[in-house]
Every structure is written in structure tokens, then in C-alpha cells.
Amino acid sequence: MTVHADAGRRRIEELLRDHEERILKRWLESASGGPADRSDLAGRLRDVYHALRDSLESGDTSDLRGLLADLSRSRAREGHSPTATAVAVFGVKEAVYEIVEADGGAEALRGFIWFTKIVDDLGLFTFETYAAAREKIIIDQAEQLLELSTPVVKLWEGIVAVPLVGTLDSARTQVVMEKLLQTLVDTGSEHAVIDITGVPAVDTQVAQHLLKTVVAARLMGAECVISGIRPQIAHTIVTLGIEFGDIVTKASLADALAHALRRSGVEIDSGRRTRIAVRAEEV
Amino acid sequence: MTSPAELPITGNGDVVLVRQQVRATAVEVGLSLVDQTKVVTAASELARNALVYAGGGRARIEIVHNGARSGLRLTFSDDGPGIPDIEQALTDGWTTGGGLGLGLSGSRRLVDEFDLRSAPGEGTLVTVTKWAR
């Protein structure tokens, strides 16, 4: 049995050596998605093919696996499906089978069974690498999303606003708070509006972060207004038992801006022609 | 009825996932927008409790029926240190973790049914239900 198996193995190795160009050509045809894909893939498949032959002879698959991992990672980045990537590897079986069929010998056929097992393993390996590569891409994107800084925008002379969107965790609140406090100093603003329209749920942690931010801004002499409190959020905050104390809250950013403008002495006259009169505060 | 979903809670990202899954299920059950927000907030509190006080746990989200009424049942379990004094833990403003002390007591008010089982060294099991009106 082992004698037969060894003979089959040797025969396949011979065939792989003798018909390299033919197998590679056929493999490339079945593996490539289109002509544009072909030139890049041709070089890669040739490398993989040589590594495959080396590994069959030496039994050491580390080089081969390294190449295959590179291949599936780059296919994942280019947006090929995992099936396409695995099929690209399985394609070599088809190419080799043509040679085996032409050979017609029992040894070659026996060897081919052994060969397909190895290729199946390699195909599954690329599948795993592909999944790992995709996961890495997703993790990177999640980190990029977290890093998306929250802008502090100037609404009016002396009034800045922070539109908060998404989940507020400790790390993000820290960034928001630092930015807001720095902007208050840089612009000399006395009013800040924190808009939470884009925050899907206000739980005790989010509320605590908001309260701390407001208190910190107050310590610097700025007044904070929290805006964007939708009915369901108001309901939830009341039921939870969170108290915002004397912090001014408004339903919309527009209300908050109007409030801040009033507080800083700006009068808005909404006549037919909108006029904005700035009144100097008496000192 | 969909089969109950089991989600692990091992990090802040999982709390967000639990929240999203609870919201999706709440919509499926037909909870009003206010009730959706309430149950999502309660889920957020309880999931974070499991994370902060027990280092992680599990969340189970299922749809339950009582006659013609449908509801959303959430079960949070952990193998943490447990709660020695449950009554105290359910008091407004009581916290051992530096929070507002409203998470547990507030969650109880946010849902229709609230069941807390815990003993020192035996972990904590919180089951809450919100019925559609």
C-alpha cells in the first residue's frame, strides 16, 4: 500500500515538474476573474506552484502557507469573495487532473487522490486566512470610526456647539470634553451647546459624562446648554431618575442657540425681513 | 417567534451590540418608541453592570407571549462576586463603582417586570420583561 502510495506520489511530482507550463496556464484560466486580474495573478500562482512543488518534495509547507496567506489577504483587500479565493486554489486540481488523465496510469491516478487531499487542506487554509484578513479590516474600520473626532463648531461669536453622534463611551467623552474646553479657551466663548440629537440612548453613564462636561465648562466660566432631548429620551431620563439640576436643556439645537443668543444679549427680530440687532450690554 | 439570542458581554463594544440587538427585537415585538428607548436603556445599564462589576457576562434576548400580549424578556447573567445586600443595591444613589447609582434602581423603573437573584460568590442573574401595550 505504502509502496503504491509512494509510487503515485513520485509520479505526481514528476508530472508537476514536466508539465509546469501547461498546468500553470490552465490554472490561471480557471482562477482569474478577468484579463485585468490575470497578469498579477500569473506571477503569484507561479510562486505558489513552485512552493507547492518544493513542499511536496521536502514536506515543509511553511513557505507555501506564507505565500497562500499573502495571496488570500490581498484577494480579501481587493474585494474578491472567499469562495473565489478558495476556488482559485482548488483550480490547480482541475489543471493537474487534465495531465493525469492524459497520462492515464494507475500510479498517477492514485497519486492524484493524495494530491487533491493536500490541495483541499491548502484551500481551507486560504479560507481561514481570508476570514482572518476580513476580520482585521473590520477591526481597523471600527477603530477609525472611534477615532472620528467630534467637531466643535462655532455658531456665533461667543457660542460654540458640539454635535454628539453615536455611542458615548468614556474614551470618546474624554476627547469631546477636552476639545470643548480647549475651544472655549481659544475662542473666548461663554456659551456652549452640547447637542445629543445623534445619541441613540442616554443611560446613566452617558448622563454622568454629560454632567461632568457641563461642570468642567462651568468651572471655566462658560454656560452649557444640552439640546436635542427627544421625547423618548426625556421619558427615559425621568424614569431612570437622573437629575440634570439647574442645567439648561432644550428640545432642539435651534432653541438652544436662541437661548444662548438671548443670554449673550443678541436680539433676534423675526419680522418680514430678518434683522439681527446686537445690543451692547451695559457694564 | 424567533429563537432567543445569546450574546456575550466581554467589552464595551459588546454593550453596544446588546443595545442594538435589543432595539431590533423591541421593534419586532412592536414596542412604542418610548418603550423601545426605555428597554434599550435598561439593557445598556444591566449589560454595563455585568461588565463593570463582574468583568463580563451573558445577555439573553427573547420574545415572550402572555395571552395576546407580546413582550421582550432580557436575561443578564454573570459569574461575578455577586451582590451582598440586594436592597441596598436597589437604592437610588447607591454605587460602589463611581457611577450615579441609578443603573439598577433606574432599570427596575424602566421595565414592567424585574427580577434580581444574587448571592455573594454566586454571580448575579437579572431578568427583566417589557410588555408591548
Interface residues (C-beta under 8 A of the other chain):
Chain A: A142 T167 D169 P200 A201 V202 D203 T204 Q205 A207 Q208 P231 Q232 I233 H235 T236 T239 L240 G241 I242
Chain B: N12 G13 V16 R19 R23 L33 V34 Q36 T37 K38 V40 T41 S44 E45 R48 D92 G99 L100 L102 G103 S105 G106 S107 R109 L110
